[in-house]
């Protein structure tokens, strides 16, 4: 085999290896994304007593929209029935789910008692992207594990596509079991109404 021919065979392998190495190196920005999310959460928590629900919502919304792939998360939460939903209803569902997600954070993080967040500096490979492990450490030392599944988009940026409560319980799987039932029984409009009602309940406290 000539050198040039051997080089042609080796070159694609080298390119592939280079791309894998670049992707692995770039996964370092995934923990940084979670760090930024937590920095915003802590800032809001420390001022929460002075802020209304709507003010917490407004402060959290830009960071949550940057951190989470809310459109994809809506499709995952709805499940296979998504493909059969009309485009306008899909848009309404995505908008309602985004408001619900932000409302959840505005409702949960409404006080500060010395908590802190710890984020693993390295992302772990996953068939669907990478996992970033983290935990909430309460002032009494009690910890709550919160792990994030992130996927890299076409532009190269990482986005959260699921959250594992207590480290293992998929938040979207929990939503999906309920959402799919409502969709099958009562249709997309009823699902939008349910999600909007949940957001309203969170706002009401």
SULUR-V485814 format. One record per residue. RES is the residue in one letter. PHI is phi in radians with two decimals (999 if undefined). PSI is psi in degrees with one decimal (none if undefined). BURIAL is 1 if it has 16 or more other C-alpha atoms within 10 Angstrom, else 0. Layout:
res: (RES	RES)
phi: (PHI	PHI)
psi: (PSI	PSI)
burial: (BURIAL	BURIAL)
This chain:
res: (X	X	X	X	X	X	X	X	X	X	X	X	X	X	X	X	X	X	X	X	X	X	X	X	X	X	X	X	X	X	X	X	X	X	X	X	X	X	X	X	X	X	X	X	X	X	X	X	X	X	X	X	X	X	X	X	X	X	X	X	X	X	X	X	X	X	X	X	X	X	X	X	X	X	X	X	X	X	X	X	X	X	X	X	X	X	X	X	X	X	X	X	X	X	X	X	X	X	X	X	X	X	X	X	X	X	X	X	X	X	X	X	X	X	X	X	X	X	X	X	X	X	X	X	X	X	X	X	X	X	X	X	X	X	X	X	X	X	X	X	X	X	X	X	X	X	X	X	X	X	X	X	X	X	X	X	X	X	X	X	X	X	X	X	X	X	X	X	X	X	X	X	X	X	X	X	X	X	X	X	X	X	X	X	X	X	X	X	X	X	X	X	X	X	X	X	X	X	X	X	X	X	X	X	X)
phi: (999	-1.28	-1.05	-1.13	-1.21	-1.09	-1.12	-1.12	-1.31	-1.36	-1.00	-1.04	-1.14	-1.15	-1.12	-1.09	-1.09	-1.12	-1.14	-1.12	-1.12	-1.13	-1.12	-1.12	-1.16	-1.22	-1.11	-1.09	-1.36	-1.16	-1.06	-1.09	-1.10	-1.19	-1.03	-1.16	-1.03	-1.18	-1.06	-1.18	-1.04	-1.10	-1.06	-1.24	-1.03	-1.21	-1.92	-1.00	-1.14	-1.65	-1.94	-1.36	-1.00	-1.10	-1.22	-1.11	-1.01	-1.11	-1.29	-1.46	-0.93	-1.06	-1.21	-1.15	-1.16	-1.32	-1.44	-1.84	-1.51	-1.16	-1.12	-1.15	-1.09	-1.10	-1.09	-1.17	-1.16	-1.30	1.60	-1.01	-1.16	-1.01	-1.09	-1.60	-1.64	-1.09	-1.01	-1.17	-1.24	-1.04	-1.11	-1.17	-1.14	-1.11	-1.13	-1.16	-1.17	-1.08	-1.09	-1.13	-1.10	-1.13	-1.09	-1.03	-1.20	-1.11	-1.40	-1.23	-1.77	-1.98	-2.84	-2.42	-2.35	1.57	-1.18	-2.54	-1.96	-2.15	-2.14	-1.10	-1.27	-2.11	-1.47	-1.69	-1.04	-2.54	-0.95	-1.81	2.60	-2.44	-1.91	-1.92	-1.53	-2.65	-2.68	-1.65	-1.84	-1.37	-1.10	-1.53	1.63	-1.15	-2.09	-2.22	-1.41	-2.34	-1.91	-2.08	-1.69	-2.11	-2.21	-1.53	-1.43	-1.07	-1.42	1.64	-1.49	-1.56	-2.40	-1.28	-2.10	-2.90	-2.18	-1.84	-1.27	0.99	1.54	-2.36	-1.58	-1.19	-1.12	-1.23	-1.11	-1.12	-1.10	-1.08	-1.08	-1.48	-1.07	-1.12	-1.15	-1.11	-1.09	-1.17	-1.43	-2.20	1.63	-1.16	-1.08	-1.18	-1.19	-1.02	-1.07	-1.07	-1.14	-1.12	-1.11	-1.13	-1.11	-1.11	-1.15	-1.16	-1.10	-1.26	1.67)
psi: (133.0	159.7	-42.5	-39.1	-41.0	-38.2	-38.1	-34.4	-36.0	-31.8	-48.3	-36.1	-39.2	-40.2	-44.3	-44.0	-39.5	-41.0	-40.3	-41.6	-40.6	-41.6	-41.0	-42.2	-38.8	-20.6	-14.3	-23.1	-13.0	-49.0	-34.2	-35.3	-42.7	-37.1	-42.4	-38.9	-47.2	-35.2	-41.8	-43.0	-45.8	-41.3	-41.6	-41.3	-41.2	-21.0	6.0	-37.1	-22.1	-6.4	141.1	171.1	-46.7	-35.1	-40.5	-42.3	-48.3	-36.7	-32.9	-30.2	-49.8	-41.4	-40.6	-39.9	-30.6	-34.5	-39.9	141.5	81.4	-31.8	-48.0	-39.8	-34.9	-46.6	-40.1	-42.0	-35.6	-37.7	-162.6	-25.4	-11.8	-40.5	-25.8	5.4	138.8	151.5	-42.1	-35.2	-35.0	-42.9	-40.8	-38.9	-43.0	-43.3	-41.9	-40.3	-39.2	-45.8	-39.0	-42.1	-47.2	-39.7	-37.2	-45.7	-39.6	-32.0	-42.3	-41.7	69.1	17.8	165.4	128.7	34.8	12.4	159.4	159.5	141.8	132.3	130.6	133.1	-13.4	134.5	142.0	133.3	146.3	146.4	-25.6	7.3	-121.2	155.7	130.1	118.0	141.4	171.5	148.4	123.0	115.5	166.1	-25.2	4.4	-11.0	141.1	149.0	120.5	132.4	109.7	144.5	132.8	122.9	146.6	143.1	126.3	179.6	-31.1	-1.9	-7.7	148.9	143.4	141.9	133.4	-3.9	155.0	133.7	104.6	141.9	20.6	-20.8	-17.2	111.6	120.5	-38.9	-34.6	-38.0	-45.3	-42.6	-38.9	-33.2	-46.1	-42.9	-35.1	-46.0	-42.4	-44.8	-38.4	-40.4	-6.2	174.7	-39.0	-38.1	-34.9	-41.8	-45.0	-42.0	-46.8	-41.1	-38.6	-38.1	-41.9	-41.3	-38.5	-37.2	-41.2	-37.2	-13.1	none)
burial: (0	0	0	0	0	0	0	0	0	0	0	0	0	0	0	0	0	0	0	0	0	0	0	0	0	0	1	0	0	1	1	1	1	1	1	0	1	1	0	1	1	1	0	1	1	1	0	1	0	0	1	0	1	0	0	1	1	0	1	1	1	0	1	1	1	1	1	1	1	1	1	0	1	1	1	1	1	1	1	0	0	1	0	0	1	0	0	0	0	1	0	1	1	1	1	1	1	1	1	1	1	1	1	1	1	1	1	0	0	1	1	1	0	0	1	0	1	1	1	1	0	1	1	0	0	0	0	0	1	1	1	1	1	1	1	1	1	0	0	0	0	0	1	0	1	1	1	1	1	1	1	1	0	0	0	0	1	1	1	1	1	1	1	1	0	0	0	0	0	1	0	1	1	0	0	1	0	0	1	1	0	1	1	0	0	0	0	1	0	0	1	1	0	0	1	1	0	1	1	0	0	1	1	0	0)
